[in-house]
Structure formats: C-alpha cells, structure tokens
Amino acid sequence: MSGPRDWSPEEAPRRGVVRRILPVALVFAAVVGGVLYLGGDLRDLLGTEPGSARSAVAAARVYEESGPLGGRCAGLPEDLEADAAATLNALARCLDRMWAAALEPAGVDYESPGEVRLVGTPEEAACGTGDLDWAGIYCGEGRVVNVLVEDGPERREVFPMMFTLAHEYAHHVQTLVGISGRDGSEVFDEAWSRRLELQADCLAAAALRDVRPYLLNDLRRAVADGEETGATEEAASALRASHGSPRNGARWMLRGQKTGAVGDCNTWKAPEREVS
C-alpha cells in the first residue's frame, strides 16, 4: 500500500482511529481513515449488489429518516477568534444537541463522545501520539474526539478548527450508527476510506451551514482549489488516494451545506467518479 496511514510504522495497526492530517504547506487538512474489512472478495465489499457491505450501509435508516442538520448555535461567542477553546467547546455542545435532534426520527439514541479533547500537541491526544501531522483525530476506543489547538502567531484561524471538530463528530456518528464500525481483520482500503472521509466532510458542512456561511464558503473554495502549493507530487497523490480529489471534497461539502440532509451525504451510494 502507498499513501498515508493512520498508524506509525513502529506499531501495529490500531482499531477505530480516524484522523485529519495536517501536512506542512497544505492549507486544508486532509483526512485518512482506518477501516475494517469483513473478509471475502474485496469486490463484494465495494460493490452495490444486494447483500454487499456497501449496499447495506447505503440502505441504513439514518439516511431516509434523520432530520436535517444545521442551526445558528446560539451559544457560540460573537468573536470566534477571541478564545479558540471557548469557541470549540461551545460548538461541541451545539453539535451534541444538533445530532441528537437529527437522529431521533431515525430511532437512534445519540450518545455524546466519551471526551472532546482540545490539545496543544499530538502527544496530548488519546491516540495518534506518534504522529505529528494531524489537525484532528477520532479514537474509536473511548470514542474520543481530539482537535489540535495551536497557540502563538502561527495559530490557524478558528473556523478551520471548527470544521475539523465537526468532521470528527461526523466520524463519531458513523461509529454510533454502524457505518465505520465493522468486525473482522483490519486493513487500510483507500476506496472505503474515501467514502468514509468525504461523507464526514459532507456532514461537517451540513452541521456548520448556518453557523458562519461565508466562512464555510471560503473554506470550501480553498478545498476546491487544492491549496497544495509546496506539497510534493507524491504526497499530494497519496492524499487524493485516501480522501478523494479536492474537487470532489468541495462538491460533497456543498451538498451538505445546501440542504443539511443526512441522506444527501450518502457517499456509499455514489458512483466511483464522485468519490475518486
């Protein structure tokens, strides 16, 4: 396999770890997912025939019966930049309310993440401590959402951190409803990863569509443009293989932003060209 992994070479693969990586010179952080394979022919896993894993995921009640995402998140500070931690903690509370309301019509009892951990360095995270290039990481064990919050003059603007938080929350929801949790031997499959990660981007955009629409528009345009100046061709290719092209990433963000409908983020039903 070539391309990014969600574990470091010195250790065995870890179950249930999904990270948003932040390579140097990339404006928008890319995402890599650890995925589990049920066994059998890989074509069955990625196919759409009845009984395949992908068709089962696509038919989940959550797509048809969930309520819409979105809302202005009244508890957010007026000045998002004044205190990044306060902004992110307020957004986490809002995301909990938002997802609980959206999943209730589908009969899903929402549970908050076990912890939302805002960290200054990767070493402070619940997992992924051996990696140095992520902006956010979801740890399946303990269901911990981690977001890197940098201080000082090099600190990122807060809204990209907010999107990272919403993206990791989407991975938490994928775990709750059974999209990303699978039994079997663990492998890193890029086709599955792209669908998982593009869906999380779509759901994150849906959740933030009413919070600061103009900032979400700016971020989506940055994603569409690629913003990969300074990245090597090999690194850029690996990122596209694991999470999809910048153009497709922006398209899925726009879908979520337009309607807020969970069903519109069903990447598992999409043709390959839309998740490549």
N, C-alpha and C positions, 0 to 999 in steps of 0.2 A: 504494500500500500504506500502511496505517496500522498503528501498533504498533511495538514495539521492533525494532531491527535489531542484527546483530552486527558492524557496521562503522560508523565515524563518517562523517558526511556529506561530509567533506573528501577521503575516499579511496575508491578503487574497492573493490567487494566482495572479500573475501578467502576463498579456498577453505579449507574444513575448519576453521572456527573455531566452537566451541560454547562459550557462556558461561552462567554462572549469575549473574544480575544482582542487585544489592542496592540497590534504591531506598530513599531515606530514608523512614522510618516504616513499612516493611514488616518484620515480624518474620522471616518466612520468605523467603529469597531465591528469586526466580522464575528461570526458565530460558528462554533464547532460543537457537534453533539456526540455523546457516547450512546450507541444504540445496541439493542439486544436482538439476536436472530433466533427464531423459533426452531430452526433446523429444517432439513429438506432442501428442495430445489430453490435457489435464490429467485428464479423466475416466479415461483408461487408467492414469495414474499412481496415482490414488487408488482405483481400482476393485478388485474382488476376482475378476474373471473370470480364467480360466486365461491365463497369459502376461503379466498385468499386473505392474508392478513390485512392487505391494503383495503380490500373491499369492505371488510369488517369494520375497520376504522372509519371509512367513509360513511358507513351507514349508522354511525353512533347517534343516539337520540339527541345528544348535545347540539348537533348541527341543525336539527329540524325544530327543536322545541325551546332552545335557550332564548332568553330575552336579549335585547340589544345592549351593547356596552356603550359607555360614554357618560358624560356629565361634567360639570364645571369644577367639581371637587372644591366645595366651599371652604374647606379647612386649609387650603394652600395659602402660604404667605403671599401678599401682594408683590413683594420683591423676591423673586425666586432665588436670586444670586446672593442675597444678604447672608444667609446661613444655609449652606447646602444640606447639612444633616437634618435640619428642621424641615426643609422642603421635602426631602426624600422620606422622612418619617411620616409627614402628613400625607404624602402621596400613597405610601404603603397602606395607611388606614383607609384611604379612599378606594384603593384597589380591592381591599378586602370587602368593603361594602358593595362595590360595583360587581364583583364576581359572584358574591352571594346572591344578589338580586338577579343576575343574568342566568345563573344555573338553576335557580329554584324551579322555574317552569319545566325544566327537563328532568326534575326529580333527583337532582344531585345535591347532596348536603355538602355545601362548601366548607372546607376547613382552611384556616389561615396557615401560612408556612410556619414551621416549627420555630423559626427565627428569621428576622431580617437583620443581617449583619452588615453595617457600613464600615469598611476597613480602609486604613491608610496605606497598607502594603499587602501584597498577596499572602505573606506569611501569617497574617491575622485571620485569614478565611477559614471556614470549616473544612474545606478541601481545596485541592489545586495549589497547595502551598509551595510545591516545587516548580510551579510555572510562574513566569514573570510577565506574561504578555496578555493578560485578560483585563477587561473592564468590569465584567460581571460573571458570576458563576453560580449555577444551581446545583446543590448537592442533594442527591436523592436520599442518602442516608441522613435522617434527621430533618429532611425537607427544609434545608437552609438556603435562603436567598442571600447572596453576597454581592455587594456593589463596591467598587473601588472609588473612594472619595479622596481626591488629591488636594493638598493644600499648597499655598505659595503661588508665585507668579505664573507657573506652568499649569496651574489647575485648569481642567476643562470647564467649559460653560456647564451650567447645571442641567439644562434641558436634555442634552445627550445622556447625562446620568439618569435622568427621569425615564428616558426611553429604555435604557439598559434595565432599570428596575422593572418597568412594565413588561419587558421581554422575558426577564427571569420569572416574573409572576406567571407569564403565559406557560413557561416550562412547568411550573408548579401545577397549573391547571391541567396540562397534558398528563401529568402524573396522576392527579386525582381521578380523572375520567378514564384512564387506562390507555391513552394514546401512546405514551412513551414508555410505560412500564410493561415489559414483556418477560416471559420466562424462557430460559434456555441459555445456550452458551453465548458469550459476549463477543461481538465483532464490531468493527468500525466500518459501516457501509455508507458510502457517500451519497447514494441515491436516496436512502432513507433519511440521512442527515439533512439533506437539502429540503425535503418536505417538512421535516420537523422544525427546522430553523426559519424557513420562510413563513410557516404558519405562525410561529411565535412573533415574527416581525409584524405580520398582519394583525394579530390580536393586540399587540402593543399599540399599534397605530389606532386601532378601534377604541382602545381604552383612553387614549390621550387626545382623541379628535376634538373634544370640546374644551380641553384644558388651556392650551395656547395654540390655536390652529395655525397661526402664522409661523411659529417656531417649528411646528411639525412639518409645515410646507418646506421650510428652509432645509430641514434635516433630510426630508425625502429627496429634494433636489440634489443635495450633496451625495446621497447614496446613488442616485441615477447617474450622476457624473462620474462615479467611480472613486474619485478623490484618492488615487493611488500613486500620486507623484512621489518618487523616491523608493517605492517598493520594487524589489527585483521581479523579473518576469516569472520566475519560478514561484515566488511567494504569492504573487497575485493569482497565478493559475491554481495553486493549491487552495487558496481561499475561495475561489469561484467553485471549485470542485466540491467543497464541503458545505457551502451555504448558498450557492447559486450566484448568477451574474448580478452585478449592481443594478442593471435594468430590471431584472425580474424582482429583485428585492424591493425596489421602489414601486413596482406595479402592485405587489402584494400589500405594501404599506398603504397605497392609495385605495385599494379595495376596502381595507379595514376602516380607513379614515372616512370614506364616503358614506358608509351605511352603519357601521358599528355592529353589524350582524355576524355572529359567530359562524353561521353557515357559509358566509361569503369568504371565510378563511380556510375552507376545506381544501388544502393543498393535496390531500391524498386522492382526490377525485380529478385533479387537474392533469392535462396531458403533459408529457415529458418536456415539451418546449417551454412550458410556463414555469417549470421548476428546475431548469438547467442552469 
